[in-house]
Structure formats: structure tokens, C-alpha cells
Amino acid sequence: MTWKNQHAAIEIRYGPFKMKTERLGGIGDDVTEPVFSDSYMNGGRTYEVDVPNAEAAMRRQFWSTLETHGPYHLERNSCATYCGDILRAGGLDVPGTSFALGQWLVKNARRLS
């Protein structure tokens, strides 16, 4: 998971496969949508965690790109909470709000950059 300029994105690796996604949207947006991501926010803070079920996380990433996700909310429906949703789909017990997820990462994840 990478944080840069108040934005978060997630990459899941499963065997030889990897999938990068992020949720787009911001303050005032009525709808947020996950998208596949080519650029991966080089230079951001990157954290790594072991996901117990990477296949399920990747499946959730894929299906989430076909959905829309209600109005943007910094703490409850944002790019960071999207990353948390993917980590939960992979079997991790992570907080459901942006700020708490950031604290969880600092405490539990390996910082790579």
C-alpha cells in the first residue's frame, strides 16, 4: 500500500500475478470509483503486509472496479478505506477509517520507502 500527497493505492501480489488499484474521488464527489492503476505514485510511503488470502484480495480488487461506491468521505469512503477493504477481503483485521488505518500500518506493516 502506498500513500502520497494524501492519496492511497494498493498492490496485491499472488504467485506470479500482481494487481494495482486505487479509488478515485475527493471532497464533494457524489460517487467514488476504484480503477486499475498503471502509475504507482513513485516516491510515496510504501508499506508491505502479508495478506493471508491474496487470491481473495485480488478477486475483490477486480470486482470493485466494476462497482461505484457512494459519496466520498475522508474517514469512511476514501482511497484509504478502499485499501482497507481490499486488505480485509484478504483476511486482515484492519480498521475501517482512514486515520485508524494509517495508524495500523505504521504499527503493523513494514515500511519499504
C-alpha positions, 0 to 999 in steps of 0.5 A: 500500500502506498500513500502520497500527497494524501492519496492511497493505492494498493498492490496485491501480489499472488504467485506470479500475478500482481494487481494495482488499484486505487479509488478515485474521488475527493471532497464533494464527489457524489460517487467514488470509483476504484480503477486499475492503476498503471502509475504507482505514485513513485516516491510515496510511503510504501508499506508491505503486509502479508495478506493471508488470502491474496487470491481473495484480495485480488478477486475483490480488487477486480470486482470493485472496479466494476462497482461505484461506491457512494459519496466520498468521505475522508474517514469512511469512503476514501482511497484509504478505506478502499485499501482497507477493504481490499486488505480485509477481503484478504483476511486482515483485521484492519480498521475501517477509517482512514486515520485508524488505518494509517495508524495500523500500518505504521504499527503493523506493516513494514515500511519499504520507502 
